[in-house]
Amino acid sequence: MLFDLKPKINRNDLFNFNQEFNALARFIKVPLTRLIVVKGLRRSGKTSLILSTLNFIKYTVCIH
């Protein structure tokens, strides 16, 4: 579902984030990466990008 207020956790639900998704997945997989900063304007999809990327590469994601 595209226009939902909850963060997306599936890659198919993201819209127009392919470049950012691929870059984040690449940075997460590098063992020397110690810190990743995702910044942007409010409500621009940062949390959805992070959650869907972690879910795609099979990291455990816990949402409360």
PyMOL Python script that loads the backbone (N, CA, C, O; Angstrom):
from pymol import cmd

cmd.read_pdbstr("""\
ATOM      1  N   MET A   1       0.851  -1.168   0.000  1.00  0.00           N
ATOM      2  CA  MET A   1       0.000   0.000   0.000  1.00  0.00           C
ATOM      3  C   MET A   1       0.896   1.231   0.000  1.00  0.00           C
ATOM      4  O   MET A   1       1.783   1.344   0.847  1.00  0.00           O
ATOM      5  N   LEU A   2       0.685   2.145  -0.923  1.00  0.00           N
ATOM      6  CA  LEU A   2       1.589   3.274  -1.075  1.00  0.00           C
ATOM      7  C   LEU A   2       1.354   4.391  -0.063  1.00  0.00           C
ATOM      8  O   LEU A   2       2.304   4.822   0.591  1.00  0.00           O
ATOM      9  N   PHE A   3       0.146   4.864   0.084  1.00  0.00           N
ATOM     10  CA  PHE A   3      -0.099   6.046   0.907  1.00  0.00           C
ATOM     11  C   PHE A   3      -0.637   5.649   2.272  1.00  0.00           C
ATOM     12  O   PHE A   3      -1.808   5.859   2.589  1.00  0.00           O
ATOM     13  N   ASP A   4       0.246   5.074   3.062  1.00  0.00           N
ATOM     14  CA  ASP A   4      -0.073   4.667   4.419  1.00  0.00           C
ATOM     15  C   ASP A   4       0.841   5.450   5.350  1.00  0.00           C
ATOM     16  O   ASP A   4       1.966   5.784   4.976  1.00  0.00           O
ATOM     17  N   LEU A   5       0.374   5.745   6.548  1.00  0.00           N
ATOM     18  CA  LEU A   5       1.182   6.521   7.482  1.00  0.00           C
ATOM     19  C   LEU A   5       2.263   5.701   8.161  1.00  0.00           C
ATOM     20  O   LEU A   5       3.226   6.264   8.680  1.00  0.00           O
ATOM     21  N   LYS A   6       2.126   4.388   8.167  1.00  0.00           N
ATOM     22  CA  LYS A   6       3.129   3.528   8.794  1.00  0.00           C
ATOM     23  C   LYS A   6       4.330   3.358   7.864  1.00  0.00           C
ATOM     24  O   LYS A   6       4.177   3.408   6.643  1.00  0.00           O
ATOM     25  N   PRO A   7       5.525   3.157   8.431  1.00  0.00           N
ATOM     26  CA  PRO A   7       6.707   2.929   7.591  1.00  0.00           C
ATOM     27  C   PRO A   7       6.579   1.633   6.793  1.00  0.00           C
ATOM     28  O   PRO A   7       6.019   0.648   7.274  1.00  0.00           O
ATOM     29  N   LYS A   8       7.097   1.648   5.592  1.00  0.00           N
ATOM     30  CA  LYS A   8       7.077   0.463   4.729  1.00  0.00           C
ATOM     31  C   LYS A   8       8.190  -0.484   5.156  1.00  0.00           C
ATOM     32  O   LYS A   8       9.255  -0.052   5.598  1.00  0.00           O
ATOM     33  N   ILE A   9       7.929  -1.785   5.019  1.00  0.00           N
ATOM     34  CA  ILE A   9       8.969  -2.767   5.347  1.00  0.00           C
ATOM     35  C   ILE A   9       9.257  -3.685   4.164  1.00  0.00           C
ATOM     36  O   ILE A   9      10.030  -4.634   4.294  1.00  0.00           O
ATOM     37  N   ASN A  10       8.652  -3.417   3.025  1.00  0.00           N
ATOM     38  CA  ASN A  10       8.822  -4.242   1.839  1.00  0.00           C
ATOM     39  C   ASN A  10       9.402  -3.381   0.725  1.00  0.00           C
ATOM     40  O   ASN A  10       8.973  -2.242   0.535  1.00  0.00           O
ATOM     41  N   ARG A  11      10.368  -3.911  -0.009  1.00  0.00           N
ATOM     42  CA  ARG A  11      11.004  -3.153  -1.084  1.00  0.00           C
ATOM     43  C   ARG A  11      10.009  -2.773  -2.180  1.00  0.00           C
ATOM     44  O   ARG A  11      10.145  -1.717  -2.797  1.00  0.00           O
ATOM     45  N   ASN A  12       9.027  -3.609  -2.426  1.00  0.00           N
ATOM     46  CA  ASN A  12       8.047  -3.326  -3.473  1.00  0.00           C
ATOM     47  C   ASN A  12       7.166  -2.132  -3.143  1.00  0.00           C
ATOM     48  O   ASN A  12       6.578  -1.534  -4.044  1.00  0.00           O
ATOM     49  N   ASP A  13       7.063  -1.775  -1.867  1.00  0.00           N
ATOM     50  CA  ASP A  13       6.235  -0.645  -1.466  1.00  0.00           C
ATOM     51  C   ASP A  13       6.957   0.693  -1.572  1.00  0.00           C
ATOM     52  O   ASP A  13       6.319   1.744  -1.525  1.00  0.00           O
ATOM     53  N   LEU A  14       8.275   0.664  -1.715  1.00  0.00           N
ATOM     54  CA  LEU A  14       9.022   1.909  -1.865  1.00  0.00           C
ATOM     55  C   LEU A  14       8.820   2.471  -3.263  1.00  0.00           C
ATOM     56  O   LEU A  14       8.715   1.722  -4.235  1.00  0.00           O
ATOM     57  N   PHE A  15       8.766   3.787  -3.357  1.00  0.00           N
ATOM     58  CA  PHE A  15       8.584   4.439  -4.651  1.00  0.00           C
ATOM     59  C   PHE A  15       9.744   5.385  -4.910  1.00  0.00           C
ATOM     60  O   PHE A  15       9.979   6.321  -4.146  1.00  0.00           O
ATOM     61  N   ASN A  16      10.465   5.135  -5.991  1.00  0.00           N
ATOM     62  CA  ASN A  16      11.537   6.015  -6.448  1.00  0.00           C
ATOM     63  C   ASN A  16      12.702   6.104  -5.458  1.00  0.00           C
ATOM     64  O   ASN A  16      13.245   7.186  -5.235  1.00  0.00           O
ATOM     65  N   PHE A  17      13.084   4.977  -4.867  1.00  0.00           N
ATOM     66  CA  PHE A  17      14.205   4.919  -3.940  1.00  0.00           C
ATOM     67  C   PHE A  17      15.237   3.884  -4.382  1.00  0.00           C
ATOM     68  O   PHE A  17      16.007   3.407  -3.549  1.00  0.00           O
ATOM     69  N   ASN A  18      15.276   3.532  -5.633  1.00  0.00           N
ATOM     70  CA  ASN A  18      16.163   2.460  -6.095  1.00  0.00           C
ATOM     71  C   ASN A  18      17.631   2.768  -5.847  1.00  0.00           C
ATOM     72  O   ASN A  18      18.364   1.907  -5.362  1.00  0.00           O
ATOM     73  N   GLN A  19      18.070   3.966  -6.167  1.00  0.00           N
ATOM     74  CA  GLN A  19      19.477   4.320  -6.000  1.00  0.00           C
ATOM     75  C   GLN A  19      19.859   4.328  -4.521  1.00  0.00           C
ATOM     76  O   GLN A  19      20.906   3.798  -4.150  1.00  0.00           O
ATOM     77  N   GLU A  20      19.029   4.917  -3.688  1.00  0.00           N
ATOM     78  CA  GLU A  20      19.306   4.965  -2.258  1.00  0.00           C
ATOM     79  C   GLU A  20      19.255   3.575  -1.640  1.00  0.00           C
ATOM     80  O   GLU A  20      20.065   3.246  -0.774  1.00  0.00           O
ATOM     81  N   PHE A  21      18.302   2.757  -2.084  1.00  0.00           N
ATOM     82  CA  PHE A  21      18.171   1.394  -1.584  1.00  0.00           C
ATOM     83  C   PHE A  21      19.428   0.590  -1.886  1.00  0.00           C
ATOM     84  O   PHE A  21      19.966  -0.081  -1.005  1.00  0.00           O
ATOM     85  N   ASN A  22      19.892   0.655  -3.119  1.00  0.00           N
ATOM     86  CA  ASN A  22      21.091  -0.092  -3.514  1.00  0.00           C
ATOM     87  C   ASN A  22      22.333   0.397  -2.768  1.00  0.00           C
ATOM     88  O   ASN A  22      23.167  -0.410  -2.359  1.00  0.00           O
ATOM     89  N   ALA A  23      22.457   1.706  -2.590  1.00  0.00           N
ATOM     90  CA  ALA A  23      23.613   2.251  -1.872  1.00  0.00           C
ATOM     91  C   ALA A  23      23.602   1.811  -0.411  1.00  0.00           C
ATOM     92  O   ALA A  23      24.637   1.409   0.121  1.00  0.00           O
ATOM     93  N   LEU A  24      22.447   1.881   0.237  1.00  0.00           N
ATOM     94  CA  LEU A  24      22.357   1.480   1.641  1.00  0.00           C
ATOM     95  C   LEU A  24      22.643  -0.008   1.809  1.00  0.00           C
ATOM     96  O   LEU A  24      23.355  -0.400   2.734  1.00  0.00           O
ATOM     97  N   ALA A  25      22.101  -0.834   0.934  1.00  0.00           N
ATOM     98  CA  ALA A  25      22.352  -2.276   1.008  1.00  0.00           C
ATOM     99  C   ALA A  25      23.835  -2.571   0.809  1.00  0.00           C
ATOM    100  O   ALA A  25      24.386  -3.448   1.475  1.00  0.00           O
ATOM    101  N   ARG A  26      24.474  -1.856  -0.090  1.00  0.00           N
ATOM    102  CA  ARG A  26      25.902  -2.052  -0.337  1.00  0.00           C
ATOM    103  C   ARG A  26      26.724  -1.645   0.889  1.00  0.00           C
ATOM    104  O   ARG A  26      27.663  -2.347   1.263  1.00  0.00           O
ATOM    105  N   PHE A  27      26.381  -0.524   1.512  1.00  0.00           N
ATOM    106  CA  PHE A  27      27.108  -0.074   2.699  1.00  0.00           C
ATOM    107  C   PHE A  27      26.917  -1.020   3.869  1.00  0.00           C
ATOM    108  O   PHE A  27      27.857  -1.247   4.631  1.00  0.00           O
ATOM    109  N   ILE A  28      25.727  -1.577   4.032  1.00  0.00           N
ATOM    110  CA  ILE A  28      25.472  -2.495   5.142  1.00  0.00           C
ATOM    111  C   ILE A  28      26.285  -3.775   4.990  1.00  0.00           C
ATOM    112  O   ILE A  28      26.747  -4.334   5.984  1.00  0.00           O
ATOM    113  N   LYS A  29      26.462  -4.237   3.777  1.00  0.00           N
ATOM    114  CA  LYS A  29      27.165  -5.498   3.533  1.00  0.00           C
ATOM    115  C   LYS A  29      28.681  -5.394   3.672  1.00  0.00           C
ATOM    116  O   LYS A  29      29.354  -6.416   3.808  1.00  0.00           O
ATOM    117  N   VAL A  30      29.229  -4.182   3.640  1.00  0.00           N
ATOM    118  CA  VAL A  30      30.674  -4.004   3.785  1.00  0.00           C
ATOM    119  C   VAL A  30      31.048  -4.167   5.260  1.00  0.00           C
ATOM    120  O   VAL A  30      30.539  -3.433   6.106  1.00  0.00           O
ATOM    121  N   PRO A  31      31.929  -5.119   5.579  1.00  0.00           N
ATOM    122  CA  PRO A  31      32.242  -5.363   6.993  1.00  0.00           C
ATOM    123  C   PRO A  31      33.011  -4.220   7.665  1.00  0.00           C
ATOM    124  O   PRO A  31      33.008  -4.131   8.893  1.00  0.00           O
ATOM    125  N   LEU A  32      33.652  -3.367   6.917  1.00  0.00           N
ATOM    126  CA  LEU A  32      34.413  -2.265   7.500  1.00  0.00           C
ATOM    127  C   LEU A  32      33.539  -1.056   7.842  1.00  0.00           C
ATOM    128  O   LEU A  32      34.011  -0.126   8.496  1.00  0.00           O
ATOM    129  N   THR A  33      32.290  -1.053   7.414  1.00  0.00           N
ATOM    130  CA  THR A  33      31.386   0.059   7.699  1.00  0.00           C
ATOM    131  C   THR A  33      31.013   0.050   9.171  1.00  0.00           C
ATOM    132  O   THR A  33      30.505  -0.948   9.683  1.00  0.00           O
ATOM    133  N   ARG A  34      31.266   1.157   9.848  1.00  0.00           N
ATOM    134  CA  ARG A  34      30.977   1.244  11.277  1.00  0.00           C
ATOM    135  C   ARG A  34      29.772   2.118  11.573  1.00  0.00           C
ATOM    136  O   ARG A  34      29.121   1.937  12.602  1.00  0.00           O
ATOM    137  N   LEU A  35      29.462   3.061  10.695  1.00  0.00           N
ATOM    138  CA  LEU A  35      28.360   3.981  10.937  1.00  0.00           C
ATOM    139  C   LEU A  35      27.755   4.394   9.603  1.00  0.00           C
ATOM    140  O   LEU A  35      28.473   4.729   8.661  1.00  0.00           O
ATOM    141  N   ILE A  36      26.449   4.367   9.534  1.00  0.00           N
ATOM    142  CA  ILE A  36      25.732   4.822   8.343  1.00  0.00           C
ATOM    143  C   ILE A  36      24.741   5.879   8.802  1.00  0.00           C
ATOM    144  O   ILE A  36      23.951   5.645   9.717  1.00  0.00           O
ATOM    145  N   VAL A  37      24.786   7.033   8.169  1.00  0.00           N
ATOM    146  CA  VAL A  37      23.872   8.123   8.497  1.00  0.00           C
ATOM    147  C   VAL A  37      22.912   8.302   7.336  1.00  0.00           C
ATOM    148  O   VAL A  37      23.327   8.508   6.195  1.00  0.00           O
ATOM    149  N   VAL A  38      21.630   8.221   7.639  1.00  0.00           N
ATOM    150  CA  VAL A  38      20.594   8.471   6.638  1.00  0.00           C
ATOM    151  C   VAL A  38      19.902   9.759   7.057  1.00  0.00           C
ATOM    152  O   VAL A  38      19.251   9.811   8.101  1.00  0.00           O
ATOM    153  N   LYS A  39      20.044  10.793   6.243  1.00  0.00           N
ATOM    154  CA  LYS A  39      19.447  12.065   6.617  1.00  0.00           C
ATOM    155  C   LYS A  39      18.603  12.605   5.472  1.00  0.00           C
ATOM    156  O   LYS A  39      18.818  12.282   4.304  1.00  0.00           O
ATOM    157  N   GLY A  40      17.649  13.426   5.838  1.00  0.00           N
ATOM    158  CA  GLY A  40      16.758  14.019   4.853  1.00  0.00           C
ATOM    159  C   GLY A  40      15.664  14.800   5.547  1.00  0.00           C
ATOM    160  O   GLY A  40      15.622  14.885   6.774  1.00  0.00           O
ATOM    161  N   LEU A  41      14.793  15.360   4.757  1.00  0.00           N
ATOM    162  CA  LEU A  41      13.684  16.132   5.293  1.00  0.00           C
ATOM    163  C   LEU A  41      12.707  15.246   6.044  1.00  0.00           C
ATOM    164  O   LEU A  41      12.673  14.033   5.838  1.00  0.00           O
ATOM    165  N   ARG A  42      11.920  15.850   6.911  1.00  0.00           N
ATOM    166  CA  ARG A  42      10.903  15.119   7.653  1.00  0.00           C
ATOM    167  C   ARG A  42       9.931  14.460   6.671  1.00  0.00           C
ATOM    168  O   ARG A  42       9.565  15.042   5.650  1.00  0.00           O
ATOM    169  N   ARG A  43       9.525  13.232   7.007  1.00  0.00           N
ATOM    170  CA  ARG A  43       8.513  12.488   6.259  1.00  0.00           C
ATOM    171  C   ARG A  43       8.918  12.244   4.799  1.00  0.00           C
ATOM    172  O   ARG A  43       8.069  12.198   3.908  1.00  0.00           O
ATOM    173  N   SER A  44      10.223  12.090   4.570  1.00  0.00           N
ATOM    174  CA  SER A  44      10.688  11.838   3.209  1.00  0.00           C
ATOM    175  C   SER A  44      10.919  10.361   2.927  1.00  0.00           C
ATOM    176  O   SER A  44      11.241  10.002   1.794  1.00  0.00           O
ATOM    177  N   GLY A  45      10.760   9.474   3.944  1.00  0.00           N
ATOM    178  CA  GLY A  45      10.880   8.048   3.722  1.00  0.00           C
ATOM    179  C   GLY A  45      12.146   7.422   4.263  1.00  0.00           C
ATOM    180  O   GLY A  45      12.516   6.326   3.841  1.00  0.00           O
ATOM    181  N   LYS A  46      12.815   8.080   5.176  1.00  0.00           N
ATOM    182  CA  LYS A  46      14.068   7.552   5.723  1.00  0.00           C
ATOM    183  C   LYS A  46      13.847   6.240   6.470  1.00  0.00           C
ATOM    184  O   LYS A  46      14.576   5.272   6.252  1.00  0.00           O
ATOM    185  N   THR A  47      12.859   6.204   7.339  1.00  0.00           N
ATOM    186  CA  THR A  47      12.587   4.986   8.114  1.00  0.00           C
ATOM    187  C   THR A  47      12.144   3.858   7.204  1.00  0.00           C
ATOM    188  O   THR A  47      12.565   2.716   7.390  1.00  0.00           O
ATOM    189  N   SER A  48      11.306   4.151   6.227  1.00  0.00           N
ATOM    190  CA  SER A  48      10.864   3.121   5.282  1.00  0.00           C
ATOM    191  C   SER A  48      12.034   2.578   4.479  1.00  0.00           C
ATOM    192  O   SER A  48      12.108   1.375   4.226  1.00  0.00           O
ATOM    193  N   LEU A  49      12.943   3.444   4.080  1.00  0.00           N
ATOM    194  CA  LEU A  49      14.131   3.012   3.351  1.00  0.00           C
ATOM    195  C   LEU A  49      14.979   2.078   4.200  1.00  0.00           C
ATOM    196  O   LEU A  49      15.416   1.031   3.720  1.00  0.00           O
ATOM    197  N   ILE A  50      15.215   2.441   5.446  1.00  0.00           N
ATOM    198  CA  ILE A  50      16.047   1.624   6.335  1.00  0.00           C
ATOM    199  C   ILE A  50      15.381   0.282   6.612  1.00  0.00           C
ATOM    200  O   ILE A  50      16.018  -0.763   6.482  1.00  0.00           O
ATOM    201  N   LEU A  51      14.102   0.301   6.992  1.00  0.00           N
ATOM    202  CA  LEU A  51      13.408  -0.941   7.337  1.00  0.00           C
ATOM    203  C   LEU A  51      13.288  -1.889   6.152  1.00  0.00           C
ATOM    204  O   LEU A  51      13.490  -3.095   6.298  1.00  0.00           O
ATOM    205  N   SER A  52      12.961  -1.356   4.987  1.00  0.00           N
ATOM    206  CA  SER A  52      12.822  -2.230   3.825  1.00  0.00           C
ATOM    207  C   SER A  52      14.164  -2.791   3.381  1.00  0.00           C
ATOM    208  O   SER A  52      14.230  -3.933   2.924  1.00  0.00           O
ATOM    209  N   THR A  53      15.232  -2.018   3.504  1.00  0.00           N
ATOM    210  CA  THR A  53      16.563  -2.523   3.147  1.00  0.00           C
ATOM    211  C   THR A  53      17.005  -3.616   4.105  1.00  0.00           C
ATOM    212  O   THR A  53      17.507  -4.654   3.675  1.00  0.00           O
ATOM    213  N   LEU A  54      16.820  -3.389   5.401  1.00  0.00           N
ATOM    214  CA  LEU A  54      17.197  -4.414   6.378  1.00  0.00           C
ATOM    215  C   LEU A  54      16.359  -5.679   6.204  1.00  0.00           C
ATOM    216  O   LEU A  54      16.870  -6.789   6.351  1.00  0.00           O
ATOM    217  N   ASN A  55      15.094  -5.516   5.896  1.00  0.00           N
ATOM    218  CA  ASN A  55      14.230  -6.666   5.671  1.00  0.00           C
ATOM    219  C   ASN A  55      14.655  -7.426   4.406  1.00  0.00           C
ATOM    220  O   ASN A  55      14.616  -8.657   4.382  1.00  0.00           O
ATOM    221  N   PHE A  56      15.052  -6.711   3.377  1.00  0.00           N
ATOM    222  CA  PHE A  56      15.452  -7.325   2.110  1.00  0.00           C
ATOM    223  C   PHE A  56      16.728  -8.142   2.258  1.00  0.00           C
ATOM    224  O   PHE A  56      16.851  -9.214   1.666  1.00  0.00           O
ATOM    225  N   ILE A  57      17.683  -7.643   3.047  1.00  0.00           N
ATOM    226  CA  ILE A  57      18.940  -8.376   3.201  1.00  0.00           C
ATOM    227  C   ILE A  57      18.906  -9.306   4.410  1.00  0.00           C
ATOM    228  O   ILE A  57      19.939  -9.824   4.833  1.00  0.00           O
ATOM    229  N   LYS A  58      17.714  -9.511   4.962  1.00  0.00           N
ATOM    230  CA  LYS A  58      17.463 -10.508   5.996  1.00  0.00           C
ATOM    231  C   LYS A  58      18.071 -10.182   7.350  1.00  0.00           C
ATOM    232  O   LYS A  58      18.421 -11.097   8.097  1.00  0.00           O
ATOM    233  N   TYR A  59      18.208  -8.903   7.689  1.00  0.00           N
ATOM    234  CA  TYR A  59      18.541  -8.515   9.053  1.00  0.00           C
ATOM    235  C   TYR A  59      17.247  -8.579   9.855  1.00  0.00           C
ATOM    236  O   TYR A  59      16.163  -8.398   9.302  1.00  0.00           O
ATOM    237  N   THR A  60      17.354  -8.830  11.129  1.00  0.00           N
ATOM    238  CA  THR A  60      16.180  -8.886  11.989  1.00  0.00           C
ATOM    239  C   THR A  60      15.721  -7.473  12.290  1.00  0.00           C
ATOM    240  O   THR A  60      16.480  -6.662  12.821  1.00  0.00           O
ATOM    241  N   VAL A  61      14.470  -7.183  11.947  1.00  0.00           N
ATOM    242  CA  VAL A  61      13.896  -5.867  12.170  1.00  0.00           C
ATOM    243  C   VAL A  61      12.787  -6.011  13.185  1.00  0.00           C
ATOM    244  O   VAL A  61      11.866  -6.805  12.995  1.00  0.00           O
ATOM    245  N   CYS A  62      12.866  -5.251  14.258  1.00  0.00           N
ATOM    246  CA  CYS A  62      11.855  -5.290  15.307  1.00  0.00           C
ATOM    247  C   CYS A  62      11.167  -3.940  15.378  1.00  0.00           C
ATOM    248  O   CYS A  62      11.818  -2.929  15.644  1.00  0.00           O
ATOM    249  N   ILE A  63       9.874  -3.904  15.149  1.00  0.00           N
ATOM    250  CA  ILE A  63       9.092  -2.661  15.200  1.00  0.00           C
ATOM    251  C   ILE A  63       8.156  -2.745  16.393  1.00  0.00           C
ATOM    252  O   ILE A  63       7.422  -3.722  16.543  1.00  0.00           O
ATOM    253  N   HIS A  64       8.179  -1.726  17.243  1.00  0.00           N
ATOM    254  CA  HIS A  64       7.295  -1.695  18.405  1.00  0.00           C
ATOM    255  C   HIS A  64       6.188  -0.718  18.175  1.00  0.00           C
ATOM    256  O   HIS A  64       5.330  -0.543  19.041  1.00  0.00           O
TER     257      HIS A  64
END
""", "prot")
cmd.dss("prot")
cmd.show_as("cartoon", "prot")
cmd.util.cbc("prot")
cmd.orient("prot")
